[in-house]
Amino acid sequence: MPEGDTIHRTAATLHKALAGRALVRFEAPRLGGPLPLPGTRVEEVEAHGKHCLIRFGDGTALRTHMRMTGSWHLYRPGERWRKRPGAARVVLEVGGAAPDDPGWVAVCFAAPDVELTHGPAATAHLGPDLCTPGADVDDAVRRLAAYSDPERPIGDALLDQRVACGIGNVYRCEVLFLEGLDPATPVAAVDTGTRRRLLATAHRLLLANLGPGRRVTWGGGHAVYGRAGEPCPRCAAAVRVERQGRDARLVWWCPGCQARPGSSTRAGG
């Protein structure tokens, strides 16, 4: 599933290509109700956490969530698509901005969550977007308590987009490593100061990775994510991996230097 920084980069790319231009066509075979008509202006493209929102001049908004399978592609009209046409959930073509500009075709492939709204998009329940400067980290701290059972593992709670938007599997693993906390620690055992540090660190890392290039959270890459069996860069213990939470997502952590509050480490546990 794409991290929030990936969706923000996608939205920025789509905004540059589409915003201010008029629709030539809008196709969404699985969506019901009236669709934006040719000539409708694309007003803006923005991200809210892991949701990409395209707003039109007629008051409608297209919301997409990529989850594990979706992606947005940009093509020039007539250019060969890199995925099969049958996987297209949305095809959005805009005209050129000048006589020598052929325009763009934006195609959303295989996204399982696509919605066209005629009012506010269904993102009101989401927490602060940690990919934006000035995100309300204190609100996210309050939401962590409100939306988490006391025994819920902190590693699972950090993925809850009602708490804060943008944190995906990479960031939850790396943030917990940076703050030295075992991902299986119950939320109730994590004090308020540590909760705030976790979310503030996620905010800092997401902002730092909004630009182009490789995502970096430690050194020149990642500290623990995807590194099962390799030595921890901080204490040299072998990085472990296990499944956690309702969706059984893989979580990587170091048993040598990521402790539960009130204990030493998970080594041997």
Summary of the structure (lengths in Angstrom):
residues: 269
radius of gyration: 20.7
end to end distance: 29.7
largest distance: 68.4
contacts: 880
relative contact order: 0.13
helix: 23%
strand: 25%
